[in-house]
């Protein structure tokens, strides 16, 4: 096979593959990205820039300790409802285009994500930022995994 034939075959494969799988793959990319962010926040208590979140306020830390929760790092994990409410939705928006939305499906958790410390400062002036924001490293990693999957599918098609 000549390089030109390989190029034509790859272009045809990608066109057909993306037409058939783009929405499904976009949903999987979104779910993987959500899981990457959740893992980082829950295990390391860090934002997208790799900095630890500002500590819980003293009053909230006391409440958490009283209920048996850790206070060493901010992990946005208490009942589990916040993370379980964050869903991935995809919508085909045109030829070869998909919009992916990652966010909470209910008002209470949407308010929590935009609450004090996230979008606006807490009473003590601390501002944590959006917790569901992915880092560039996390974005790169989920796309690398996806590209490897597409490459394997192409090689299987030969």
C-alpha positions in Angstrom: 0.0 0.0 0.0 1.4 3.4 -0.9 1.4 6.3 1.5 -1.3 8.0 -0.6 -3.5 4.9 -0.4 -3.0 4.7 3.4 -3.9 8.3 3.7 -7.1 7.9 1.7 -8.0 4.8 3.7 -7.4 6.6 7.0 -9.5 9.6 5.9 -12.4 7.3 4.8 -12.1 5.4 8.1 -12.2 8.6 10.2 -15.1 10.0 8.3 -17.2 6.8 8.8 -16.0 6.2 12.3 -16.8 9.7 13.5 -20.2 9.7 11.8 -21.1 6.5 13.6 -19.4 7.1 17.0 -18.9 10.8 17.7 -21.8 11.3 20.1 -21.0 8.0 22.0 -17.3 8.8 22.2 -18.0 12.4 23.3 -20.1 11.1 26.1 -17.3 8.7 27.1 -14.7 11.4 27.0 -17.0 13.6 29.2 -17.5 10.8 31.7 -13.8 10.0 31.8 -13.0 13.7 32.4 -15.6 13.9 35.2 -14.0 10.9 36.8 -10.5 12.4 36.5 -11.7 15.6 38.2 -13.6 13.8 40.9 -10.6 11.6 41.7 -8.3 14.6 41.9 -10.6 16.5 44.2 -11.5 13.6 46.4 -8.1 12.1 46.8 -5.8 15.2 46.7 -8.1 18.1 47.5 -6.6 20.1 44.7 -8.0 22.5 42.1 -7.3 22.4 38.3 -4.0 24.3 38.9 -2.7 21.7 41.4 -3.1 23.9 44.4 -4.9 22.5 47.5 -8.3 24.0 48.2 -8.4 26.5 51.1 -9.3 24.8 54.4 -12.8 24.4 55.6 -14.0 27.3 57.9 -13.6 26.5 61.6 -17.3 26.2 62.1 -17.8 23.9 59.2 -14.8 21.8 60.1 -16.3 21.3 63.6 -19.6 20.2 62.0 -17.8 17.7 59.8 -15.7 16.3 62.7 -18.8 15.9 64.8 -20.4 13.9 62.0 -17.3 11.7 61.5 -15.9 13.3 58.3 -12.3 14.2 57.7 -11.1 17.8 57.6 -7.5 17.5 56.5 -8.4 18.4 52.9 -11.4 19.9 51.2 -12.7 17.0 49.1 -16.3 18.0 48.3 -17.4 14.6 49.6 -19.8 14.2 52.4 -23.0 12.6 51.4 -21.9 11.8 47.8 -24.9 13.5 46.3 -22.9 16.3 44.7 -20.7 14.0 42.6 -23.5 11.6 41.8 -25.6 14.5 40.5 -23.0 15.6 38.0 -23.9 14.1 34.7 -22.6 14.2 31.1 -25.0 15.1 28.4 -24.2 15.2 24.7 -26.0 16.7 21.8 -25.1 16.5 18.1 -25.0 20.2 17.0 -24.0 19.7 13.3 -22.0 17.6 10.9 -19.0 16.3 12.9 -19.9 18.4 15.9 -21.1 17.4 19.4 -21.7 19.6 22.4 -20.8 18.0 25.8 -22.2 19.5 29.0 -20.9 18.3 32.4 -22.7 19.5 35.4 -25.2 18.8 38.2 -28.7 17.8 37.2 -30.4 19.4 40.2 -30.7 23.0 41.5 -29.4 22.3 45.0 -26.1 21.0 43.7 -25.8 23.7 41.0 -26.2 26.2 43.8 -23.5 24.3 45.9 -21.1 24.5 43.0 -21.7 28.2 42.5 -21.8 28.9 46.2 -19.5 30.7 48.7 -15.9 29.9 48.0 -16.6 28.8 44.4 -18.0 31.7 42.3 -18.0 34.2 45.1 -15.8 34.6 48.1 -16.7 33.1 51.5 -17.2 35.4 54.5 -13.5 35.2 55.3 -12.6 36.2 51.7 -11.5 32.8 50.5 -12.4 31.9 46.9 -11.8 28.3 45.9 -12.9 28.4 42.3 -15.0 25.9 40.3 -14.4 22.4 41.5 -15.5 20.7 38.3 -13.0 22.5 36.2 -10.6 20.1 34.6 -6.9 20.7 34.3 -5.2 20.8 30.9 -3.4 17.6 31.9 -6.7 15.8 32.6 -8.1 17.0 29.2 -5.0 15.8 27.4 -5.1 12.4 29.1 -8.7 11.6 28.2 -8.1 12.7 24.6 -4.9 10.6 24.4 -6.9 7.5 25.6 -9.6 8.3 23.0 -7.0 8.6 20.2 -5.5 5.3 21.1 -9.0 3.7 20.9 -9.6 5.2 17.5 -6.1 4.1 16.3 -6.9 0.5 17.5 -10.2 0.6 15.7 -8.5 1.7 12.5 -5.8 -1.0 12.7 -8.6 -3.6 13.3 -10.3 -2.4 10.1 -7.3 -3.1 7.9 
